[in-house]
Amino acid sequence: MSRRRALGCVLLLCLSAFCAFDRTAGAAEDGVNPAGSRVHTPPPQPDPLPRKAPSPDERREGTGPAPQPLKQRDRVVFFGDSITQAGAGKGGYVTLVREAVERRHPDLGVEIIGAGTSGNRVPDLQQRLDRDVLAKKPTVCVVYIGINDVWHTERGRGTSKEEYEAGLDDLLSRLKGAGVRTILCTPSVIGERADGSNKLDALLDEYSAISRAVAQKHGVQALDLRAKFLAHLKDANEGNAEKNVLTTDGVHLNAAGNRFVAAQMLAALGVAAD
């Protein structure tokens, strides 16, 4: 066979293979397989609905309503444990909030009240709510609780997660029923080491998550002091000290801690910084 004839045969074989492939592809596109039977082709599916753009509240840290400006004659009660009890004294965070509000909004006539009791846990706040908060007819209540519920587990007198959640649920329901705008704070720190090595860090994170969830359930404003403290300590506690950055003993606020908490409270109350 001559070289020219052989080359012609090769080209003919290639052309035949190409035509066969083209017929098969066309049949598949038409819903027919090469044997001639109909192939089921599923209808095209619509594109998924685009996700709704997050609201400003969703973009903000935490959940719940955004901070609202204080109104004329608002009465704000800070409800909590020994941190809040000390906070109502000289240089304490409650006092600093009062002084700042009076300085920035003297025309509003806002009243700031401290209602903290040393050693209190969530069940104690449930017992005191009517007498120490609702009886004062507040328009706003800031609930700063959770430290002792976790800390006292070391003495066998803590609060179970179930009791803690149910207690917060009860508090927020009663405050809402009384028409009180509520801000629920997560517990802050038990030890200031910034590397997560404080003994009760993991448990405190779990209780903080419960506080956030209950706030979201009730649609109330959450102030995530746990996250605020951790972020600050990461930058300010270069020596990884257990205390003396924002606290005197890993829990109770020193002067810097009171100023720090006051700044967070003012922002949550919609009061602009100086």
Accessible surface in RSA format (square Angstrom, percent):
REM  Atomic radii and reference values for relative SASA: ProtOr
REM  Chains: A
REM  Algorithm: Lee & Richards
REM  Probe-radius: 1.40
REM  Slices: 20
REM RES _ NUM      All-atoms   Total-Side   Main-Chain    Non-polar    All polar
REM                ABS   REL    ABS   REL    ABS   REL    ABS   REL    ABS   REL
RES MET A   1   166.08  86.0  79.53  52.6  86.55 206.1  81.97  69.7  84.11 111.4
RES SER A   2    70.06  59.2  52.46  70.0  17.60  40.5  53.31 113.5  16.76  23.5
RES ARG A   3   215.57  90.5 200.99 102.5  14.58  34.7  83.44 114.0 132.13  80.1
RES ARG A   4   209.41  87.9 198.89 101.4  10.52  25.0  78.42 107.2 130.99  79.4
RES ARG A   5   161.51  67.8 151.93  77.4   9.58  22.8  42.63  58.3 118.88  72.0
RES ALA A   6    40.61  37.3  38.57  59.5   2.04   4.6  39.76  56.0   0.85   2.3
RES LEU A   7   107.44  59.8 103.81  74.3   3.64   9.1 106.77  75.0   0.68   1.8
RES GLY A   8    35.26  43.5   0.00   N/A  35.26  43.5  29.31  80.4   5.95  13.3
RES CYS A   9    58.97  44.6  55.45  61.8   3.52   8.3  21.67  54.9  37.30  40.2
RES VAL A  10    82.07  54.0  82.01  74.2   0.06   0.1  82.07  71.3   0.00   0.0
RES LEU A  11   113.24  63.1 108.86  77.9   4.38  11.0 109.09  76.6   4.15  11.2
RES LEU A  12   115.90  64.5 112.54  80.5   3.36   8.5 115.49  81.1   0.41   1.1
RES LEU A  13   127.20  70.8 122.39  87.6   4.81  12.1 122.75  86.2   4.45  12.0
RES CYS A  14    79.86  60.4  68.39  76.3  11.47  27.0  29.38  74.4  50.49  54.4
RES LEU A  15   107.46  59.8 103.29  73.9   4.17  10.5 106.99  75.1   0.47   1.3
RES SER A  16    62.64  52.9  51.75  69.1  10.89  25.1  36.14  77.0  26.50  37.1
RES ALA A  17    64.98  59.7  51.70  79.8  13.29  30.2  60.28  84.9   4.71  12.5
RES PHE A  18   131.19  65.6 125.76  77.9   5.43  14.1 130.62  79.2   0.57   1.6
RES CYS A  19    50.56  38.2  47.92  53.4   2.64   6.2  13.75  34.8  36.81  39.7
RES ALA A  20    43.72  40.2  41.37  63.8   2.35   5.3  42.26  59.5   1.46   3.9
RES PHE A  21   143.22  71.7 136.81  84.7   6.41  16.7 142.35  86.3   0.88   2.5
RES ASP A  22    85.34  59.8  81.77  81.4   3.57   8.4   4.23  10.0  81.11  80.9
RES ARG A  23   161.17  67.7 148.42  75.7  12.74  30.3  79.00 108.0  82.17  49.8
RES THR A  24    62.87  44.7  60.71  61.6   2.16   5.1  43.16  58.0  19.71  29.8
RES ALA A  25    38.02  35.0  29.79  46.0   8.23  18.7  37.17  52.3   0.85   2.2
RES GLY A  26    26.10  32.2   0.00   N/A  26.10  32.2  25.50  70.0   0.59   1.3
RES ALA A  27    21.03  19.3  14.52  22.4   6.51  14.8  19.25  27.1   1.78   4.7
RES ALA A  28    64.17  59.0  48.36  74.6  15.80  35.9  51.38  72.4  12.79  33.9
RES GLU A  29   151.99  87.3 112.85  85.4  39.14  93.2  46.45  89.8 105.54  86.2
RES ASP A  30   102.51  71.8  85.12  84.7  17.39  41.1  25.70  60.5  76.80  76.6
RES GLY A  31     6.03   7.4   0.00   N/A   6.03   7.4   5.71  15.7   0.32   0.7
RES VAL A  32    34.99  23.0  34.99  31.7   0.00   0.0  34.99  30.4   0.00   0.0
RES ASN A  33    47.19  32.5  43.96  42.5   3.23   7.8  16.00  38.5  31.19  30.1
RES PRO A  34   102.55  74.7  65.93  60.1  36.62 133.1  72.84  60.1  29.71 184.7
RES ALA A  35    97.38  89.5  53.31  82.3  44.07 100.2  65.65  92.4  31.73  84.1
RES GLY A  36    54.37  67.1   0.00   N/A  54.37  67.1  27.82  76.4  26.55  59.5
RES SER A  37    59.60  50.4  50.19  67.0   9.40  21.7  49.92 106.3   9.68  13.6
RES ARG A  38   178.25  74.8 147.80  75.3  30.46  72.5  68.34  93.4 109.91  66.6
RES VAL A  39    62.87  41.4  56.48  51.1   6.39  15.4  59.70  51.9   3.18   8.6
RES HIS A  40   152.18  83.2 126.36  87.8  25.83  66.1  95.79  98.7  56.39  65.6
RES THR A  41    93.01  66.2  73.59  74.6  19.42  46.3  67.33  90.4  25.68  38.8
RES PRO A  42    90.54  66.0  81.94  74.7   8.60  31.2  81.94  67.7   8.60  53.4
RES PRO A  43    90.73  66.1  81.71  74.5   9.02  32.8  87.70  72.4   3.03  18.8
RES PRO A  44   129.26  94.2 103.88  94.7  25.37  92.2 115.11  95.0  14.15  87.9
RES GLN A  45   139.75  78.1 114.40  83.6  25.35  60.4  57.29 122.0  82.46  62.5
RES PRO A  46   115.21  84.0  91.39  83.3  23.82  86.6 102.95  85.0  12.26  76.2
RES ASP A  47   127.23  89.1 109.09 108.6  18.14  42.9  29.55  69.5  97.69  97.4
RES PRO A  48   123.14  89.7 101.23  92.3  21.91  79.7 112.80  93.1  10.34  64.3
RES LEU A  49   166.20  92.6 144.15 103.1  22.05  55.4 144.38 101.4  21.82  58.7
RES PRO A  50   120.66  87.9  95.83  87.4  24.83  90.3 106.35  87.8  14.31  89.0
RES ARG A  51   189.05  79.4 155.26  79.1  33.79  80.4  85.80 117.3 103.25  62.6
RES LYS A  52   165.46  80.7 149.46  91.7  16.00  38.1 102.15  91.9  63.31  67.4
RES ALA A  53    75.82  69.7  59.96  92.5  15.86  36.1  64.83  91.3  10.99  29.1
RES PRO A  54    51.64  37.6  47.77  43.5   3.88  14.1  47.82  39.5   3.82  23.7
RES SER A  55    44.94  38.0  39.11  52.2   5.84  13.4  39.71  84.6   5.23   7.3
RES PRO A  56    95.20  69.4  88.96  81.1   6.24  22.7  90.44  74.7   4.76  29.6
RES ASP A  57    51.01  35.7  50.24  50.0   0.76   1.8  13.14  30.9  37.86  37.8
RES GLU A  58   102.92  59.1  72.77  55.1  30.15  71.8  41.14  79.6  61.78  50.4
RES ARG A  59   153.84  64.6 117.66  60.0  36.18  86.2  61.54  84.1  92.31  55.9
RES ARG A  60    70.90  29.8  59.10  30.1  11.80  28.1  57.12  78.1  13.79   8.4
RES GLU A  61    98.35  56.5  72.53  54.9  25.82  61.5  51.53  99.7  46.82  38.2
RES GLY A  62    29.29  36.1   0.00   N/A  29.29  36.1  14.46  39.7  14.83  33.2
RES THR A  63    43.84  31.2  40.79  41.4   3.05   7.3  42.18  56.7   1.66   2.5
RES GLY A  64    18.38  22.7   0.00   N/A  18.38  22.7  11.13  30.5   7.26  16.2
RES PRO A  65    45.59  33.2  40.38  36.8   5.21  18.9  44.94  37.1   0.65   4.0
RES ALA A  66    41.70  38.3  36.97  57.1   4.73  10.8  36.97  52.1   4.73  12.5
RES PRO A  67    53.82  39.2  35.47  32.3  18.35  66.7  35.47  29.3  18.35 114.0
RES GLN A  68    79.23  44.3  78.71  57.5   0.52   1.2  25.34  53.9  53.89  40.9
RES PRO A  69    98.91  72.1  95.67  87.2   3.24  11.8  95.77  79.1   3.14  19.5
RES LEU A  70    13.54   7.5   0.98   0.7  12.56  31.6   0.98   0.7  12.56  33.8
RES LYS A  71   121.45  59.2 117.35  72.0   4.10   9.8  98.93  89.0  22.52  24.0
RES GLN A  72   105.56  59.0  86.23  63.0  19.33  46.0  47.67 101.5  57.89  43.9
RES ARG A  73   173.49  72.8 158.29  80.7  15.20  36.2  58.32  79.7 115.17  69.8
RES ASP A  74     2.62   1.8   1.83   1.8   0.79   1.9   0.29   0.7   2.33   2.3
RES ARG A  75    79.10  33.2  79.10  40.3   0.00   0.0   7.05   9.6  72.05  43.7
RES VAL A  76     0.00   0.0   0.00   0.0   0.00   0.0   0.00   0.0   0.00   0.0
RES VAL A  77     0.00   0.0   0.00   0.0   0.00   0.0   0.00   0.0   0.00   0.0
RES PHE A  78     0.36   0.2   0.36   0.2   0.00   0.0   0.36   0.2   0.00   0.0
RES PHE A  79     0.36   0.2   0.21   0.1   0.15   0.4   0.21   0.1   0.15   0.4
RES GLY A  80     0.00   0.0   0.00   N/A   0.00   0.0   0.00   0.0   0.00   0.0
RES ASP A  81     2.58   1.8   2.58   2.6   0.00   0.0   0.68   1.6   1.89   1.9
RES SER A  82    17.98  15.2  17.06  22.8   0.92   2.1  11.28  24.0   6.70   9.4
RES ILE A  83     4.82   2.7   1.41   1.1   3.41   8.2   3.33   2.4   1.49   4.0
RES THR A  84     0.04   0.0   0.00   0.0   0.04   0.1   0.00   0.0   0.04   0.1
RES GLN A  85    90.83  50.8  79.77  58.3  11.06  26.3  25.35  54.0  65.48  49.7
RES ALA A  86    71.67  65.9  51.89  80.1  19.78  45.0  63.73  89.7   7.94  21.0
RES GLY A  87     0.33   0.4   0.00   N/A   0.33   0.4   0.21   0.6   0.12   0.3
RES ALA A  88    44.64  41.0  25.61  39.5  19.02  43.3  26.16  36.8  18.48  48.9
RES GLY A  89    33.53  41.3   0.00   N/A  33.53  41.3  33.15  91.0   0.38   0.8
RES LYS A  90   213.18 104.0 173.08 106.2  40.11  95.5 120.07 108.1  93.12  99.2
RES GLY A  91    36.88  45.5   0.00   N/A  36.88  45.5  28.63  78.6   8.24  18.5
RES GLY A  92     2.31   2.9   0.00   N/A   2.31   2.9   2.23   6.1   0.08   0.2
RES TYR A  93     0.16   0.1   0.16   0.1   0.00   0.0   0.00   0.0   0.16   0.2
RES VAL A  94     0.00   0.0   0.00   0.0   0.00   0.0   0.00   0.0   0.00   0.0
RES THR A  95    17.37  12.4  17.37  17.6   0.00   0.0  16.20  21.8   1.17   1.8
RES LEU A  96    45.92  25.6  42.39  30.3   3.53   8.9  42.56  29.9   3.36   9.0
RES VAL A  97     0.00   0.0   0.00   0.0   0.00   0.0   0.00   0.0   0.00   0.0
RES ARG A  98    67.39  28.3  67.36  34.3   0.03   0.1  27.43  37.5  39.96  24.2
RES GLU A  99    82.82  47.6  78.79  59.6   4.03   9.6  28.89  55.9  53.93  44.0
RES ALA A 100     3.28   3.0   3.18   4.9   0.10   0.2   3.18   4.5   0.10   0.3
RES VAL A 101     1.41   0.9   1.41   1.3   0.00   0.0   1.41   1.2   0.00   0.0
RES GLU A 102    94.24  54.1  86.01  65.1   8.24  19.6  35.39  68.5  58.85  48.1
RES ARG A 103   141.66  59.5 113.26  57.7  28.40  67.6  76.87 105.1  64.79  39.3
RES ARG A 104    61.23  25.7  33.96  17.3  27.27  64.9  26.80  36.6  34.43  20.9
RES HIS A 105    60.44  33.0  58.46  40.6   1.97   5.1  40.16  41.4  20.28  23.6
RES PRO A 106   101.17  73.7  73.21  66.7  27.96 101.6  78.32  64.7  22.85 142.0
RES ASP A 107   105.31  73.8  82.36  82.0  22.95  54.3  51.26 120.6  54.05  53.9
RES LEU A 108    24.94  13.9  24.94  17.8   0.00   0.0  24.94  17.5   0.00   0.0
RES GLY A 109    33.21  41.0   0.00   N/A  33.21  41.0  24.01  65.9   9.20  20.6
RES VAL A 110    16.50  10.9   0.02   0.0  16.48  39.7   0.07   0.1  16.43  44.6
RES GLU A 111    78.89  45.3  74.22  56.2   4.67  11.1  34.76  67.2  44.12  36.0
RES ILE A 112     8.75   5.0   0.69   0.5   8.06  19.4   0.69   0.5   8.06  21.9
RES ILE A 113    29.53  16.8  27.18  20.3   2.35   5.7  29.53  21.3   0.00   0.0
RES GLY A 114    29.04  35.8   0.00   N/A  29.04  35.8   1.30   3.6  27.74  62.1
RES ALA A 115    10.52   9.7   2.26   3.5   8.26  18.8  10.52  14.8   0.00   0.0
RES GLY A 116    14.08  17.4   0.00   N/A  14.08  17.4   0.00   0.0  14.08  31.5
RES THR A 117    50.95  36.2  50.95  51.7   0.00   0.0  37.56  50.5  13.39  20.2
RES SER A 118    70.53  59.6  55.10  73.5  15.44  35.6  25.80  54.9  44.73  62.7
RES GLY A 119    32.69  40.3   0.00   N/A  32.69  40.3  22.09  60.6  10.60  23.7
RES ASN A 120    13.64   9.4  13.64  13.2   0.00   0.0   0.00   0.0  13.64  13.2
RES ARG A 121    50.26  21.1  50.26  25.6   0.00   0.0   0.00   0.0  50.26  30.5
RES VAL A 122     0.00   0.0   0.00   0.0   0.00   0.0   0.00   0.0   0.00   0.0
RES PRO A 123    19.20  14.0  17.56  16.0   1.64   6.0  18.20  15.0   0.99   6.2
RES ASP A 124    38.79  27.2  38.04  37.9   0.75   1.8   4.65  11.0  34.14  34.0
RES LEU A 125     0.00   0.0   0.00   0.0   0.00   0.0   0.00   0.0   0.00   0.0
RES GLN A 126    47.09  26.3  42.72  31.2   4.37  10.4   9.02  19.2  38.07  28.9
RES GLN A 127   145.54  81.4 117.83  86.1  27.72  66.0  44.42  94.6 101.12  76.7
RES ARG A 128    20.28   8.5  20.28  10.3   0.00   0.0  17.07  23.3   3.21   1.9
RES LEU A 129     0.00   0.0   0.00   0.0   0.00   0.0   0.00   0.0   0.00   0.0
RES ASP A 130    82.19  57.6  78.60  78.2   3.59   8.5  32.43  76.3  49.76  49.6
RES ARG A 131   150.59  63.2 138.07  70.4  12.51  29.8  78.13 106.8  72.46  43.9
RES ASP A 132    24.83  17.4  24.83  24.7   0.00   0.0   4.82  11.3  20.01  20.0
RES VAL A 133     0.00   0.0   0.00   0.0   0.00   0.0   0.00   0.0   0.00   0.0
RES LEU A 134    36.17  20.1  30.77  22.0   5.40  13.6  31.31  22.0   4.86  13.1
RES ALA A 135    68.79  63.3  37.12  57.3  31.67  72.0  47.33  66.7  21.46  56.8
RES LYS A 136    72.66  35.4  64.51  39.6   8.15  19.4  50.11  45.1  22.55  24.0
RES LYS A 137   154.67  75.5 142.39  87.4  12.29  29.3  91.10  82.0  63.58  67.7
RES PRO A 138    11.38   8.3   1.47   1.3   9.91  36.0   1.47   1.2   9.91  61.6
RES THR A 139    56.32  40.1  50.27  51.0   6.05  14.4  52.32  70.3   4.00   6.0
RES VAL A 140     0.55   0.4   0.55   0.5   0.00   0.0   0.55   0.5   0.00   0.0
RES CYS A 141     0.00   0.0   0.00   0.0   0.00   0.0   0.00   0.0   0.00   0.0
RES VAL A 142     0.83   0.5   0.67   0.6   0.15   0.4   0.67   0.6   0.15   0.4
RES VAL A 143     0.26   0.2   0.26   0.2   0.00   0.0   0.26   0.2   0.00   0.0
RES TYR A 144     2.01   0.9   1.99   1.1   0.02   0.1   1.99   1.5   0.02   0.0
RES ILE A 145     1.47   0.8   0.93   0.7   0.54   1.3   1.42   1.0   0.05   0.1
RES GLY A 146     0.00   0.0   0.00   N/A   0.00   0.0   0.00   0.0   0.00   0.0
RES ILE A 147     2.39   1.4   2.39   1.8   0.00   0.0   2.39   1.7   0.00   0.0
RES ASN A 148     7.48   5.2   7.48   7.2   0.00   0.0   0.00   0.0   7.48   7.2
RES ASP A 149     0.00   0.0   0.00   0.0   0.00   0.0   0.00   0.0   0.00   0.0
RES VAL A 150     0.00   0.0   0.00   0.0   0.00   0.0   0.00   0.0   0.00   0.0
RES TRP A 151    57.98  23.3  57.62  27.9   0.35   0.8  41.69  22.2  16.29  26.4
RES HIS A 152    11.74   6.4  11.74   8.2   0.00   0.0   5.84   6.0   5.90   6.9
RES THR A 153    52.09  37.0  31.18  31.6  20.91  49.8  30.35  40.8  21.74  32.9
RES GLU A 154    88.21  50.6  47.19  35.7  41.03  97.7  29.22  56.5  58.99  48.2
RES ARG A 155   135.29  56.8 103.66  52.8  31.63  75.3  49.75  68.0  85.55  51.8
RES GLY A 156    71.21  87.8   0.00   N/A  71.21  87.8  36.46 100.0  34.75  77.8
RES ARG A 157   130.40  54.7 122.69  62.5   7.70  18.3  66.06  90.3  64.34  39.0
RES GLY A 158    24.29  30.0   0.00   N/A  24.29  30.0   3.18   8.7  21.11  47.3
RES THR A 159     1.52   1.1   0.00   0.0   1.52   3.6   0.92   1.2   0.60   0.9
RES SER A 160    58.04  49.0  42.66  56.9  15.38  35.4  44.41  94.6  13.63  19.1
RES LYS A 161    81.06  39.5  78.45  48.1   2.61   6.2  43.27  38.9  37.79  40.3
RES GLU A 162   130.55  75.0 122.21  92.5   8.35  19.9  72.13 139.5  58.42  47.7
RES GLU A 163    81.96  47.1  75.43  57.1   6.53  15.5  33.01  63.9  48.95  40.0
RES TYR A 164     0.12   0.1   0.12   0.1   0.00   0.0   0.00   0.0   0.12   0.1
RES GLU A 165    85.09  48.9  85.09  64.4   0.00   0.0  14.31  27.7  70.77  57.8
RES ALA A 166    62.12  57.1  50.56  78.0  11.56  26.3  57.12  80.4   5.00  13.3
RES GLY A 167     1.86   2.3   0.00   N/A   1.86   2.3   1.37   3.8   0.49   1.1
RES LEU A 168     0.30   0.2   0.30   0.2   0.00   0.0   0.30   0.2   0.00   0.0
RES ASP A 169    37.75  26.4  37.75  37.6   0.00   0.0   5.42  12.8  32.33  32.2
RES ASP A 170    46.09  32.3  41.25  41.1   4.83  11.4  17.70  41.7  28.39  28.3
RES LEU A 171     0.20   0.1   0.20   0.1   0.00   0.0   0.20   0.1   0.00   0.0
RES LEU A 172     1.67   0.9   0.49   0.4   1.18   3.0   0.56   0.4   1.11   3.0
RES SER A 173    51.61  43.6  40.46  54.0  11.14  25.7  31.51  67.1  20.10  28.2
RES ARG A 174    70.34  29.5  60.65  30.9   9.68  23.1  40.47  55.3  29.86  18.1
RES LEU A 175     0.07   0.0   0.07   0.0   0.00   0.0   0.07   0.0   0.00   0.0
RES LYS A 176   132.49  64.6 118.88  72.9  13.61  32.4  76.96  69.3  55.53  59.1
RES GLY A 177    72.18  89.0   0.00   N/A  72.18  89.0  37.70 103.5  34.47  77.2
RES ALA A 178    57.84  53.2  19.76  30.5  38.08  86.6  32.49  45.7  25.36  67.2
RES GLY A 179    65.29  80.5   0.00   N/A  65.29  80.5  36.30  99.6  28.98  64.9
RES VAL A 180    10.85   7.1   2.29   2.1   8.57  20.6   2.94   2.6   7.92  21.5
RES ARG A 181    41.72  17.5  29.29  14.9  12.43  29.6  38.04  52.0   3.67   2.2
RES THR A 182     6.99   5.0   2.08   2.1   4.91  11.7   0.88   1.2   6.11   9.2
RES ILE A 183     0.17   0.1   0.17   0.1   0.00   0.0   0.17   0.1   0.00   0.0
RES LEU A 184     1.80   1.0   1.05   0.8   0.75   1.9   1.05   0.7   0.75   2.0
RES CYS A 185     0.15   0.1   0.00   0.0   0.15   0.3   0.00   0.0   0.15   0.2
RES THR A 186     1.06   0.8   1.06   1.1   0.00   0.0   1.06   1.4   0.00   0.0
RES PRO A 187     0.01   0.0   0.00   0.0   0.01   0.0   0.01   0.0   0.00   0.0
RES SER A 188     0.32   0.3   0.32   0.4   0.00   0.0   0.00   0.0   0.32   0.4
RES VAL A 189     0.77   0.5   0.72   0.6   0.05   0.1   0.72   0.6   0.05   0.1
RES ILE A 190    17.89  10.2  13.28   9.9   4.61  11.1  13.42   9.7   4.47  12.1
RES GLY A 191     7.65   9.4   0.00   N/A   7.65   9.4   5.76  15.8   1.89   4.2
RES GLU A 192     0.25   0.1   0.00   0.0   0.25   0.6   0.25   0.5   0.00   0.0
RES ARG A 193    79.46  33.4  77.76  39.6   1.70   4.0   5.87   8.0  73.59  44.6
RES ALA A 194    39.46  36.3  10.88  16.8  28.58  65.0  13.61  19.2  25.86  68.5
RES ASP A 195    95.63  67.0  56.25  56.0  39.37  93.1  44.20 104.0  51.42  51.3
RES GLY A 196    52.16  64.3   0.00   N/A  52.16  64.3  26.76  73.4  25.40  56.9
RES SER A 197    62.19  52.5  35.77  47.7  26.41  60.8  43.31  92.2  18.87  26.4
RES ASN A 198     9.36   6.5   2.65   2.6   6.71  16.2   2.09   5.0   7.27   7.0
RES LYS A 199   174.65  85.2 136.80  83.9  37.85  90.1 100.90  90.8  73.75  78.6
RES LEU A 200    18.41  10.3  16.86  12.1   1.55   3.9  17.78  12.5   0.63   1.7
RES ASP A 201    10.79   7.6  10.57  10.5   0.22   0.5   8.46  19.9   2.33   2.3
RES ALA A 202    70.81  65.1  62.77  96.9   8.04  18.3  67.36  94.9   3.45   9.1
RES LEU A 203    47.09  26.2  44.67  32.0   2.42   6.1  45.23  31.8   1.86   5.0
RES LEU A 204     0.28   0.2   0.28   0.2   0.00   0.0   0.28   0.2   0.00   0.0
RES ASP A 205    63.38  44.4  59.69  59.4   3.69   8.7  26.04  61.3  37.33  37.2
RES GLU A 206    73.48  42.2  66.97  50.7   6.52  15.5  36.13  69.9  37.35  30.5
RES TYR A 207     6.25   2.9   6.25   3.6   0.00   0.0   0.00   0.0   6.25   7.7
RES SER A 208     0.00   0.0   0.00   0.0   0.00   0.0   0.00   0.0   0.00   0.0
RES ALA A 209    48.79  44.9  43.33  66.9   5.46  12.4  44.91  63.2   3.88  10.3
RES ILE A 210    26.95  15.3  24.21  18.0   2.75   6.6  26.87  19.3   0.09   0.2
RES SER A 211     1.46   1.2   0.83   1.1   0.63   1.5   0.72   1.5   0.74   1.0
RES ARG A 212    74.45  31.3  73.27  37.4   1.18   2.8  38.14  52.1  36.31  22.0
RES ALA A 213    54.10  49.7  46.07  71.1   8.03  18.3  49.73  70.0   4.37  11.6
RES VAL A 214     3.26   2.1   2.44   2.2   0.82   2.0   3.26   2.8   0.00   0.0
RES ALA A 215     0.07   0.1   0.07   0.1   0.00   0.0   0.07   0.1   0.00   0.0
RES GLN A 216   110.76  61.9  98.20  71.8  12.55  29.9  22.54  48.0  88.22  66.9
RES LYS A 217   148.47  72.4 110.36  67.7  38.10  90.7  85.38  76.8  63.09  67.2
RES HIS A 218    26.82  14.7  15.69  10.9  11.12  28.5  14.09  14.5  12.73  14.8
RES GLY A 219    42.21  52.1   0.00   N/A  42.21  52.1  27.98  76.8  14.23  31.9
RES VAL A 220    16.61  10.9  13.87  12.6   2.74   6.6  16.61  14.4   0.00   0.0
RES GLN A 221     9.74   5.4   8.98   6.6   0.76   1.8   4.38   9.3   5.37   4.1
RES ALA A 222    16.20  14.9   2.46   3.8  13.74  31.3   2.46   3.5  13.74  36.4
RES LEU A 223    12.27   6.8  11.58   8.3   0.70   1.7  12.27   8.6   0.00   0.0
RES ASP A 224    13.75   9.6  10.54  10.5   3.21   7.6   3.65   8.6  10.10  10.1
RES LEU A 225     0.00   0.0   0.00   0.0   0.00   0.0   0.00   0.0   0.00   0.0
RES ARG A 226     4.01   1.7   4.01   2.0   0.00   0.0   1.39   1.9   2.62   1.6
RES ALA A 227    32.70  30.1  25.19  38.9   7.51  17.1  29.31  41.3   3.40   9.0
RES LYS A 228    70.77  34.5  66.94  41.1   3.83   9.1  23.61  21.3  47.16  50.2
RES PHE A 229     0.28   0.1   0.28   0.2   0.00   0.0   0.28   0.2   0.00   0.0
RES LEU A 230    65.36  36.4  60.34  43.2   5.02  12.6  60.74  42.7   4.63  12.5
RES ALA A 231    62.00  57.0  51.79  79.9  10.21  23.2  59.26  83.5   2.74   7.3
RES HIS A 232    64.19  35.1  57.16  39.7   7.03  18.0  42.32  43.6  21.87  25.4
RES LEU A 233     0.90   0.5   0.90   0.6   0.00   0.0   0.90   0.6   0.00   0.0
RES LYS A 234   161.05  78.6 141.25  86.7  19.79  47.1  84.01  75.6  77.04  82.1
RES ASP A 235   113.68  79.6  95.50  95.0  18.18  43.0  32.83  77.3  80.85  80.6
RES ALA A 236    51.00  46.9  19.29  29.8  31.71  72.1  28.34  39.9  22.66  60.0
RES ASN A 237     8.56   5.9   2.47   2.4   6.09  14.7   1.54   3.7   7.02   6.8
RES GLU A 238   164.32  94.3 125.35  94.8  38.97  92.8  51.82 100.2 112.50  91.9
RES GLY A 239    71.07  87.6   0.00   N/A  71.07  87.6  39.19 107.5  31.88  71.4
RES ASN A 240    48.57  33.5  41.43  40.0   7.15  17.2  22.67  54.6  25.90  25.0
RES ALA A 241    42.53  39.1  34.00  52.5   8.53  19.4  42.53  59.9   0.00   0.0
RES GLU A 242    89.33  51.3  83.25  63.0   6.08  14.5  13.52  26.2  75.80  61.9
RES LYS A 243    95.64  46.7  93.78  57.5   1.86   4.4  40.45  36.4  55.19  58.8
RES ASN A 244   103.44  71.3  79.36  76.7  24.08  58.0  24.98  60.1  78.46  75.8
RES VAL A 245    31.51  20.7  20.94  19.0  10.57  25.5  24.37  21.2   7.14  19.4
RES LEU A 246     3.70   2.1   3.70   2.6   0.00   0.0   3.70   2.6   0.00   0.0
RES THR A 247     0.05   0.0   0.05   0.1   0.00   0.0   0.05   0.1   0.00   0.0
RES THR A 248    73.38  52.2  61.12  62.0  12.26  29.2  52.81  70.9  20.57  31.1
RES ASP A 249    67.60  47.4  46.04  45.8  21.56  51.0  29.55  69.6  38.05  37.9
RES GLY A 250     1.29   1.6   0.00   N/A   1.29   1.6   1.29   3.5   0.00   0.0
RES VAL A 251     3.38   2.2   3.28   3.0   0.10   0.2   3.28   2.8   0.10   0.3
RES HIS A 252    56.23  30.7  56.23  39.1   0.00   0.0  44.37  45.7  11.86  13.8
RES LEU A 253    21.07  11.7   2.93   2.1  18.14  45.6   2.93   2.1  18.14  48.8
RES ASN A 254    32.71  22.6  27.28  26.4   5.44  13.1  20.38  49.0  12.34  11.9
RES ALA A 255    65.50  60.2  53.20  82.1  12.30  28.0  58.08  81.8   7.42  19.6
RES ALA A 256    35.73  32.9  30.83  47.6   4.90  11.2  31.32  44.1   4.41  11.7
RES GLY A 257     0.00   0.0   0.00   N/A   0.00   0.0   0.00   0.0   0.00   0.0
RES ASN A 258    18.90  13.0  18.90  18.3   0.00   0.0   0.01   0.0  18.88  18.3
RES ARG A 259   140.82  59.1 133.80  68.2   7.02  16.7  59.36  81.1  81.46  49.4
RES PHE A 260    32.14  16.1  25.84  16.0   6.30  16.4  31.78  19.3   0.36   1.0
RES VAL A 261     0.00   0.0   0.00   0.0   0.00   0.0   0.00   0.0   0.00   0.0
RES ALA A 262     4.94   4.5   4.94   7.6   0.00   0.0   4.94   7.0   0.00   0.0
RES ALA A 263    54.08  49.7  43.44  67.0  10.63  24.2  47.54  66.9   6.54  17.3
RES GLN A 264    28.58  16.0  27.44  20.1   1.14   2.7   0.90   1.9  27.68  21.0
RES MET A 265     0.91   0.5   0.67   0.4   0.24   0.6   0.27   0.2   0.64   0.9
RES LEU A 266    13.36   7.4  13.36   9.6   0.00   0.0  13.36   9.4   0.00   0.0
RES ALA A 267    60.59  55.7  50.21  77.5  10.38  23.6  55.29  77.9   5.30  14.1
RES ALA A 268     6.37   5.9   2.61   4.0   3.76   8.5   5.85   8.2   0.52   1.4
RES LEU A 269     0.33   0.2   0.33   0.2   0.00   0.0   0.33   0.2   0.00   0.0
RES GLY A 270    31.20  38.5   0.00   N/A  31.20  38.5  12.58  34.5  18.62  41.7
RES VAL A 271     6.06   4.0   0.78   0.7   5.29  12.7   1.32   1.1   4.75  12.9
RES ALA A 272    77.43  71.2  63.39  97.8  14.04  31.9  74.45 104.9   2.98   7.9
RES ALA A 273    93.10  85.6  64.12  98.9  28.99  65.9  66.39  93.5  26.71  70.8
RES ASP A 274   130.46  91.4  62.18  61.9  68.28 161.5  70.10 165.0  60.37  60.2
END  Absolute sums over single chains surface
CHAIN  1 A    15055.0      11953.3       3101.7       8862.4       6192.6
END  Absolute sums over all chains
TOTAL         15055.0      11953.3       3101.7       8862.4       6192.6
